Amino acid sequence: MQKHVLDRAAPALDSALSDLDDYLFDRSQNGEETLGLMALRDMRRARGEISQQFRQAVLNRFRGLRDRHAGGAQDDGSAAGLSLLSEQDLEEQLAVEQLAASVLRTHAPAFEIASRRLSAIAGQGDLPPRENPLAPTFLARALGSAMDRLDLDADLRIVVFKFFERELGGALGEIYDRSNTLMATAGVLPELRANARPQQAHRAAPSHAQQAQAAAAPHPAGMPQHDTVPHDAGHSQMQISASDQAAFASMLGMLQGWRNATGVAAAPGAQPAGPALPTNDLMSILSLMQQDGGPRFNPAGEAEQQSLASQLRQQMTQSARKLGVTGDNLNLDGLDNDAVDLVALLFDVLLDGPQFDTQIRQMIGRMLVPYVKVAVRDRRMFLFKEHPARKLLNTVAEACEGNRGEAPQERELLTHVDHTIDRLVAEFNEDVAIFETLEQELRAYMAQHRKRFELAEKRTAEAQRGRERLEHARRVVADDLAAHRGDRTLPPVIDEFLSRHVNHHLVQVVLRDGKGAPRYNDAMQAVDRLLAACDKLAAGLTPEKLPPLPEAGLLDILASAGCTEDAAQAALDALRDALSRLASGESALDDDVRMPPQAELPEPAQPQPEPQPQLEVVAGTAGLDFDAAMLARVRKLQVGDWLQLAATDGHFAPAKVSWISPISSRLLLVNRRGIRVLVASVEELAVMAKLGKVALREGENAFEDAMHQVVGRLQSVSERV
């Protein structure tokens, strides 16, 4: 924790003093006497001493905590009794209090958690702010103590506090984040949660141009004010739940076992590791790799390639040598080590699946270094769904999954993704705002394609809905006619009339009016009277004694086939002739030209040709072989859910549940272009999953799914160890 504080607080002070130098120089150029040229000279002489004394104060305070006494704490003068403060001391005390209050408006919850954990480690009660090296009060007092040794004007001292306040606000957020992660991973109050919310969002660190502009602007009494850079409202909602924090801590705990099993941290025969590489030096190494255009990584899924973690460390070692860092193995700080390995594992499992071809894997692999830099600086990427870097990776994966570049629109989309990655590698400078900008631009571009695909999907669903209704109507009518007909042997003409014309008419009625409608009942009554006539004639009743045929009902049936007027009368004559032959015992005609040709119901149109299904069930589902747990998961699929479906070439492509039939409960799956790829029941999908042709996602998007796979991979290694 001492290292984390020094790695961020000391550079923040150096940056504040550098900005103050520019501020004083501008004032001296304008002829200002107060805080002008003399103040600039004094500050430049004192700058190195202030930084050194500040670092020493932090070291002493941590040493005092380790020794479990108050050595190194700032002496507040309480032991000397009460006394009046000088005007200068009073102004400095007010500056310290204002700095602490300003910073804690943003970081109070994280500071509360870190302080309670640090107190538990030190074996003390609540540490007073002046004795807590994580407290902004202590850091401000350490700065004041460093300036006490120098002869600086009172106004200049206050200006130093103001510039340090601005820089410290951005640094403490990462200090608390890294410290809390470190302590929670070590088992120090991992279940602890904050009982207060920040009163304002964490502001993004201002750029140097914005700082210079704020410093150069005129202010009352010549004092610099807080920067006015708009804060990131999205990050203000980033709250860590206890379950997510515990899961993340558990995953970090399994990382060390994975390193020991895979030998990632140190190659065999490597030289003994030296001192831990400072975080800033690690960022410099990663920046050099990024400036080189981003190294080319080969995902482990291709043949017998090394894992991305091993490849990344090799590339980092090569870049470190360019910066003068010696040794065959980089010794990274614990949290930096976790960030590097977690991102490498994330990309490894993301690119390991068959949903991406080689070219796309290499293209996405170029994003690895920027994402390692984000993880080193901002661990929240692993915990918050709305993190800009996380959203960009999800959008890139969505654009590339199942995209083989077969259509011009698909090739254009891949080209746009490649351009997005180029910009990320070229423009990312530790400001995550670039991720949000690129994600919004890519998503806006994809929206144009999505509208066209949504229309195709809608047409596909309508066609499938029509096909399902037609199949259902045919099945209902066939069952009903079979029940009414029984096992009778009928003359061919009457048999053809029932199976073709009556069936066609009843299917139309079911589709338009539903079964049980008056037209349906009238047609079935006409069929029953025709069948009754056949029964009576077969029993020896003469045709003269038969009641007349239900001509009205039969004519309605024939009209469905377009048979009207003379043609309809000719068809009735053909039915009467068949009955007469049955009564006289003559042989029935196999065919009668007076019967009209059968009318066919048009099949619902399909927008585009469909691929061949991967699985066809020709019998019931009772004999299907599937896993009961997988069936339960498939039953939970809803419209809009995505899964991975194997294509004929062996590649996996994303498939969306577009529609679930209320009739058969079958699921309609479409690809990203809205084209139907499969219609199957939940049992059939469970069978395909067991055959390795269907893969269900563990998370809602690519990032979450990859994180679930990372946990699974770590658990698998832990069990083997």
N, C-alpha and C positions, 0 to 999 in steps of 0.2 A: 504493500500500500504506500510505503514511503516512496518507492520508485514511481508509482503512478502519479502521486501528487507532484513530485519534482518534474516529471516528464511533461506535465500540462501547466502547472502553476508557474514554474520558472520561465518557460517560453512566453507565457502570457505577460509576465512582468517585463521581459525583454522587448516584446512587441509594444507594450504600453510606453516604455521609455523611448523606443524608436519613434513612435508616433508623436510623443511629446517633443522630441528633438525637432521634428518637422514643424510642429506647431510653434515652438519658440523661434525657430528660424524665420517663419513667415511673419511673425510679429516684429522681429528685429528689422526685417527688410522694410516694414511699413513705418519704421521710426518709433515704435512703441518703447517707452522707457520702463514701465512696469512689465515684468516678465519678458524682457527684451534681450539684448545682446549679452548683458552680464549674467542673466539667468541661464542663457544658453551655454555660456562658458562653464558656469558652475555645474550645470547638469552633465555636461560631457566629461568633466573631471571626475564626477562622483558616480557616474553610471556603472562602471565595472564594480566598484566597491559596494554599491547598493545591491546588485545582483548576487554578489558573493555572500554578503551578510544575510540576505534573505534565504538563500539555500541553506546556509549554516543554521539559521534559526529553525527551519523545518527539520533538518537532520537532528538537531538537539532535542526537539520535542518528541520525535519518534524514539530516540534513544532513551529519553526519560520514561516514556510509556513502557518500553521493553524492560527497563530496569525497575518498573513499578514504583517510581518516585517522581517528583515534580521537576527533576532536572531538565533544563532547557526550556521550561515554560517562561512566558513573559511575566516579568514582575510588575504587578499592577499597583504596587505601592501600598497595598492594604496593610502590610505588616508595620509600616511606619506610622500608622495612625491617620487621623483625619487631617487634611490640610487643604488650603485654597489652591485651585489650579490657576496657572498663569493663563493669560489670554491665548497664547500660542498653544498651550496644552489643551485648553478647552476646545479650540477650533479643530485640533487634530483628533480629539476624542469624538467630537461630533461627526467628523469626516469618516472615522472608523465605523461608527454606528450607522451612518447613512449608507455606507458601502455594504455592510452586512444586511441591512434591511432591504436594500434594493435587490441584492442577489437572491436572498431567501424568498422573495415574492415569487420567484420562478422555481426554485429548487428545494423548497421547504420539505415536501414529502420524501424525496430521495435523501436529503440530508438527515431527516429524522431517522430513517431506517439505518443509514450508514453509521450515525452516531451511536445508536443503541447497540449495534453489533460491535462497534469498536470498543465501547465501554465494557461489553461482555468479554472481549478478548483481553483487555487490559486488567480485568478483574476489579474494576472500580464501579462506583455508582455512575450516575449521569455526569459525564465530563463537562465542566464549565466551558463555555465557548472559548475563553482565553487559553485553555489547556488542551483543546481539541484541534489537532492539526488539520482536520477536515473542515473546520468551521471558517467561514469568511472573516469572522471577527479575529481569529488567531492570525490568519494570513495578512489581514490589514495591519494588525499590531506588529507582526514581524517586519512588514515593510517600514512602518514608523520607527521601529527599533533600529533598522538598518540605516535610516536617514539621520537618527540621533547622533551617530558617530561623525557626521559631516556638518559643516557650517553652511546650511542651506536656508534661504529666505523662507519665511513662514508661508507666503503666498505660493511660492514654488512647491512647497511640500503638499499643500492642498491640491494643486493641479496634478501632482503625481498620483495622489489618491483617486482623483476623478478618472484619469486615464486607465489606471489599474482596475477600477471598478468596471469599466466597459469591457476590458479584455477578460477579466476573471469570470464574468457572467457566462461566457461561452465555454470556458475551460472547466468550470466546476460541474457542469452537466455530465461531461464524460468522466471526470474523476469519480463522481458518485456512482455512475453506472458501472464503471469497471470495478470499483471497490466493493459495491454490493454484490456483483457477480462473483468476485473472488471469494468473499466471505461466505456467501450462500453455498457456493460449490464446496467450500471447506467444511460445511455443516454448521456454520454459525447462524443460528436463528433463521433457517431457510424459510420458515412459514410466516415470517414477519411481514406485515403490510402497513402501509402508511395510513394514519387516521386523519389526514388533512389533504386537501387538494391544492394545487398551485393556483394562485390568484390570477396569473396571466400565463400565456403560452411561452414556451422556450423560444427565444428569438434566434434566428439564424445569425451566425457571426458576420458582421459587416465586412465588405471588401475593403482593400486598402484605399481605393478611390473614394468610397463612401466615408471612410474614416478621415481622410485628408480634407474632404469637402466639409465634414462636420467640424473638424478642428479649425479650418480656415475661416469659417463663418463667424461673423461678429456676435458676441454674447454679452449680456450684462456683466459689468465688472471684470470683463476679460476672462471669464471662466468658461471652459468647455463644458458642454452639456451632454446628456446621454444621446447616443445615436438614435435616429428616427427611422431606421430600417424596418419595414413592416415585418411582423413576426409571422411564422408559419402556423396558421390556425389549425392545420391538420395535426401537427405534432402535439398540440395541446390536449388532444383526446387520447394520446397514447398512454394508456394505463395498463400496468402489468397485473394480470390476475394471479392469485396464489397458485392455482393449478398449472398455469403456463410457466410460471417461474420455477416451480418444483420440477416440471417435466424437462425444462431446459437445463436445470442444475443436474438432473439425473443423466441427461445426455452427455454433458460435459464430464461427468464422473466416469462414463464408459469410454471416453476418448483415450484415456491413458492406457487402458487395457488393449484397445485397438492398436495404439502405437507400438506397444510392446510385442503384440502378435505379428504385426506387419513390418516392423522395423522401419517405419517411416521417419521417425524423429532423428535417427542417426544411422547412416549406412555402415555396413560391416567394414571394419578397418579404418574408420574415420578417426581423426585426431580428437583428443579429449576436448570437450566443449569449454570455451572460455567464459568470460562474463556475459551476462544476458545482454543481447543487443537492444539498445534503447528504441522505444517506439518510433521516435522521429527518424532514426537511422533506417528502421524497417520501411517507413513510408518513403524515404528517399530511394531505397532500393526498388520498391514497387513502382515509384514514379519513373525511374529510369527504364524499367521494363516496359512501362506504358508508353514512354516517349519513343521507344524503339519500334512502335507499331503494335505492340502486344505479341508475345511469343506464341508460336503455334503449338497447341497441345493435342495429343492424340488420345481420345477417350479410351478408357480401359475396355470397353465393350468390343473393340476391334482387335481381333486375334489375341496375342499375348502381350499387349501393351502394358506398360507400368500404370499404376494408378495416377490420377491427376495430382494427388498430394505429393507423390515422389517426384513427378515431373516438375511440379511447381517449385519444390525446394531446390532441385538442381538448377533451374533457371534463376532462382533468387541467389544462389551461391555464385553463379557466374556473373550476375550483375553486381553483387557485392564486391567482387574482386576489382571491378572497374572503378569502384568508389574507394578502394584501398582497404577493404575489410578482408583479412586473411583467414585461412582455415578452410577445411574441407566440409565443415558443417556449421550452419548458423545456429547459435544457441539463442532461441527466442524466449522472451518472457512468457509466463504461463498463459495469460489471457491472449497475448498475441499468437502464441502457439495454437491455442484453441480456435481463434478466428481463422487462421490460415487453413488448418485441417478441416474445419467445418465447411467452409466454402468449397474447398477442393472436393470433399465428399459429396456435397450438394450437387455440384456440377457433374461429378462422376456418375451418380445414380440418375440424374436428369438426362444425361446423354448416353447412358448405357442401354436404354431400351431400344426396340426396333422401330419406334415411331419417327426417328430421324435418320436420314441417310448420311453418308460420310461427309459430304460437302456442308450440309447444314450443321452437323456436329462440330466441325472445325470452325464454322462461322460463329456459332454461339460460344464456343470455347474461348474466343478472343475476349469475351466479357469477363473472364475469370479474374484477371488482375484488378480491374476497377472494383469488382465486388469484394475482393479481399481487402482492398483499401477501405471500402465502406464498413466492412465488418470489424476491422481493427479500430476504427474511430467511433463506430456507432453500433453497439451490440443489439440495439432495438430492432434491427432488420430481421432477426430470427424470431421476434416475439410479436410484432405488430403487423396485422394484415394489410394496413393501408400505407406501409412504408413505401416511399417512391421507388426505391431500388427493387423492392419485391414486386410491385405492380408492373414495372417495366419488364422484368424477367417473365412474368406471367403473360404479358401481351406478346412478347417475342415468341414464346413457346406456342401460344395460340395461333400466331400467324404461320408458324413453321410445321406444326404437327399435321401429318397427313398431306402436306403440300409437296407434291412431286414435280411441280413446275410443268404439268402437262398442258394446262391452258394458258393463254396469254395473260389473263388476269392473275393467275397464280405466279407466273414468272415475274410480273411487275411487283407483286407483293413481296416476293423474296428479295428483289432488288432494293425495295424500300427498306426492308429489314436490314440488309447489308449496309445500306447508307446510314441507318440509325446506329448500328454498332460502330461504324467508322467514326461518327461524330462523338459517341461516348468515349471511345479510346483517345480521340484527339483533344476533346474539350474538358473532360472530367478533371477537376483540380481540387478534390476533396469537398466540393460543395454539392450536396445531393440534389440541389434544385435542377441540375441538368437531367437527372433521371426523370423527374416529374415532367419537364418540358418535352423530352423525347417520347415519353409514354403517351402524353396527350396528343402529340403529332401523329404517332403511329396509330393510335386508336382512332383518331379522326379519319385517317386514310383508310383504315379497315372498315369504318362505318359505311363507306360507299359500296364496298363489296358486300357487306352484311345485308344491306337493304335488298340487293338483288337475290342473295341467297335465301333471305327470309321469305321472299315472294315464291321462290321455287319450293321451299319447304312447305309453305301453305298449300300450294297446288298438290304437292305429293301427299300431304295429309288428307286433303279433300278426296283425291283419287283413291287412297286406301280406305277412307271412310265409305265411299261409294261401293268399293269392291266388297267390303265386309258386309254392308247391308244387302247387297245382291246375293252373296253366298248364304247369308242367314235366311233370306226370303226363299231361296231355292231349297234349302234344307227343310224349312218349315212346310212348304208346299209338298215336297216329295214325301215327307213323313205323313202328312194328312191324306194325300191321295192313296198312299200305300195302305193306310188304315181303313179307308173307305172301300178300296178295291178288294182287299183280302187276298185269298189265294185263287180267285176266279181265273178261268181260262177264257179269254175273250177273242172274238174275231179280230183279225189283224187291223181292219179299218178302225174299229172302235178302240182297240188297244193303242193305235197310233194317235187317234184323236185325243185320248186321255193323256198320254205321255208327252205329246207335243203341244197341241193347241190349248187344252185345258190347263196344263202346267204353266204355259206361257202367260195365259190370262190371269191365273191366280197369283203368279209372281208379281205381275204388274200391279194388281190390286193391293197386295201386301206392301209393296214399295210406296204406293201413293196413299192408300187409306189405312193400311194395317190389317192384320188378321182379325176377323170378327166384324169387319165392316159389312153393311147390308149387301153390297155387291159381291163380297166374298161368300156370304151365306147363300145368296140366290144362286151363284154358280155351283156351289156344293150340292144344293137341293136338286139342280138340274142333273148333276152327275149321278146322284143317288137314284133318281127316277130312271135314268138311262140304264144303270146297273140292275135296277129292279126288273126292268123289261127284259133284259138278257136272262135273268134268273127264271122268270116265268116262262119264256119261250123255251129255255132249255128243259123245263119241267113238263113240256107238252102242251102248253096253252097256245091256241091258234092266234095268228096276228089280228084277226078280226075282233077278238075279244079284249085285245090290249087297249088300255087308255091311251090317248094321244100323247106324243112326245112333248116335253116342255120346250116348245119351239122358241119362246121368248128368251129363256135362259141360254139355250144353245146358240141362238143368233148373237147374243152379246159376247159369248165366248169366241165365236168365229170372227166377229167384228174386230177383236183385238189383233187378229192376224191380217186385217185389211180385207176380209172376205165379207162383202155386203151384196144386197139385192139378189140378182140372178145367181151369182156365184155362191151366195149363202144358201139359196134354195137348192142348188145342185149338191152342196155338201150335205144338207139334210136328207136329200134323196139317197145319197150314198150311205148314210147311217141307216135309213129305213131298209134299203136293199140288203145291208148286212144282217139286220134283224130278220128279214124274210128268209134269207138263206139259212139262218140259224133255226127258224121254225120248221122249215121244210126238210131239214137234214142235208141240204146241199153243202158242198165244200165252199168255204169262205174265200173271197178274193184276197190275194196277197197285197194287192195295191188297187187303189181306185183313183183315177185321174181327176175325178170330181172333187176330191179333197184338196183344199188349198195348201200351198207350201208353208212350212213352219216359219214364223217370224222369230228372229233372234234378238235378244236384248243386247244392246251395245255394252261392251266392257268399258269401265271408267278409263279415261285416257291417262297415260303416264307421261309426265313432261319429258323425260329423257330415258334412254335405254338403261335397264337395270343390270348390274353384275349378277353373275350366278351365285345363288346362296351357298354358304359354306356347309350347311347341314340341312337335311330334309328328313322329317319324321313322317313315316307312312302308316303308322299304327298309333295306338294309344300311348299315353305317357307312363303307364304303369310299369313298363319294363325298362325305363330309361335309367341310366347309371349316372347319378350326380351326388354331390356332397350336400348334406342337409344344411350345413352352415352357410354354404355358398347360395343355396336356394333362398334362405332367409334374407341374405343380403340383396339378392336380385329382386325379391318381392318388395323391397323398400325403394326401388328405383321409381322416380317420378319424372314427369314431363320436364325437360330442360336439363336433366342429369346427363353427364358424359361418361363414356367408357371407351376402352380400347378394343378394336375389333380387327382380327387377322384378315388380311386380304389374300388373294390367290398367290401373290408373289412372296408371301411370307412376312411382309412388313405389316406392322400394326398402324392403324389409322384411327383417329378419334371418331366416335359415332355418338350421336345425340338421340335421346329418347324424345321423339317429336310428338307422339300420340300413343295413347293406350286405349284399345278398343273396349267400349262398354259392353260389347256383345261377347267377344271371345277372350277378353283380357290380354290379348297379344300386344306386344310392344312394337311400334314402328321405329326403326332406327334409320337416321339419315346422316350423311357426311356433312362436312362444313359447307358444302355447296348446296345443301338442301335436297340432295338426290337420295332416293331410297336405296339402302344397302342390305337391309334385312328386316323381315317381319317374323317374330318368334315369340313363343310363350315363355314364361319365366322358367319352366322346366327345361325347355330346349336351350335357353341361355345358360342354365346351370350345367347342362351337359357340355356345351361348348367351352365353358370355363374349365371344366375338368380335363377337356382335351387340349387346353392351352390356346384356344382360339378366341377367347374373350378374357379381358383383364379389367377388373373394376378398380377405379381410382380410390385411393385412401383419403385424399383430401379434395377440397373443392376446386383447386387449381393446381397448376404445375409445381409451384413452389411448395405448397403444403403437401402434395403427393410425394415430392422428392424428400422433404423432411421426414415424413413417415418411413420412407424407405431407408433413409440414413439411420434412423433409430433401429429399424429392423436389422440392418447390417451390423450395427454396433452390438446389438443384443446377441446376434448369431456368433460374432467373434468372442464375446464375453463368455458365452456358454461353452464354447470349445476350449477356452483357456481355463 
